[in-house]
């Protein structure tokens, strides 16, 4: 850390004294991070956040009393602060983490209990998440999606006069689960096949898909290799060491999952998805780039635009982090720049 830069100030909210001590010890190894408070419950955490005004909060969502989800909703409503969920990697922990990301948490980190005590995600990853989270600046929070009707024959369908894409490709990162909930909440039940790369750990990707599936009209699932892409379905990248892309054979589209090296710093990469959509579908595709840090997806969105596809970037006011859309806009890749709440409408009509 340079002499002129200020350390990142963190408040830990965690009911386990052992875990609080472990987290504090981990942060103390970093010369650019300082723990300014460690709370045992939501009440203590609320007071510390109010008095200390931290840059980042790490939050255990499985706490007695007010649970972390309720507390997170209050933080987002009253004092928006970058929150990293530090949660169990069990099924229950993953489901809760997915809901927290949909509420507005900007990152997640897995903890667990093994034979030798607590186990964690990669060494150093939590510190990197804190550094990324400290760059988040909340401006406008997107309104949550309105409740959608059950998937029945009476649910909304694509209006007949709307120009129908053959494929929709979506990329998102920091703040993306919340943005996806708004975006996909505006999709019809019979939407064109939609493929999503969201930067998230494989531990949590299935739970994110289930959480989105519960609140959005289309069927939302984890992508599987070499299966057809179907109308009314949204396919989420599994978040492991495979790139998700689109293939085409005999006039039909299918999912491709292939191992590889990171592209644009990510595996899976939005750029890989977008480039495949440009090559296989071209002008019949719609590319959507949502909130996220870095530049992944910018060059791919440009390739889509050059192929004749409709391209849309989320606007700065509704992004948690404007990095990825900003990079695409700077390249001239975005045909439309729109608030998250209107992107679904733009995706289905050029005149919207």
Secondary structure, DSSP 8 states (H G I E B T S, - for coil): --TTS--EEEEEE-S-HHHHHHHHHHHHT-TTEEEEEEESSHHHHHHHHHHH--SEEEE-SS-SSS-HHHHHHHHHHHS--EEEEEEE-SHHHHHHHHHHHHHT--EEEEEEEETTEEEESSTTHHHHHHHHHTT---------------SSTTS----TTS---SEEEEEE-TTHHHHHHHHHHTS-TT---EEEEE---HHHHHHHHHHHHHHSSSEEEE--TT-B--TTEEEE---SSEEEEEEEETTEEEEEEEE---BTTBSS-HHHHHHHHHHHTGGGEEEEE-S-SSSTTHHHHHHHHHTT-EEEEE-GGG-S--HHHHHHHHTT--SEEE-HHHHHHHHH-TT-
